[in-house]
Amino acid sequence: MKFLADVNIPLPLINLLRKNGHEVCDAKVEYPKAKDIQLIKIAKENNLVILTRDKDFLELTKYPKYKIPLIAIRLTNQQTINILGHLEDLLNNQSEDILMHSITVINEAIADSFPLEEK
């Protein structure tokens, strides 16, 4: 899969994704001053799934023009090792097709994917 990691995604998580064969664009490096709406446009243009801990992205995706595949990490325990475990579980147990066409929210107990509405 191809991801756009928001500025709040820890480097060990980005490295793990890359190690497992995923392409990851790190917003901290490539777009450090970009606003959320700019990152959405970049992700749309490049068919990237946004990976974020920022709840503002979830708010933006309520608007049709900002609907984009997204994985939002909404864990109580925000330690990197906890995030790594939950994301690995998600990627091992959810199809790429679903993740590429959904807004997925990772919580402590479950990860829920909500299909993007068709235009």
Secondary structure, 3 states (H helix, E strand, C coil): CEEEECCCCCHHHHHHHHHCCCEEEEHHHHCCCCCHHHHHHHHHHHCCEEEECCHHHHHHCCCHHHCCCEEEECCCCCCHHHHHHHHHHHHHHCCHHHHHCEEEEECCCCEEEEECCCC
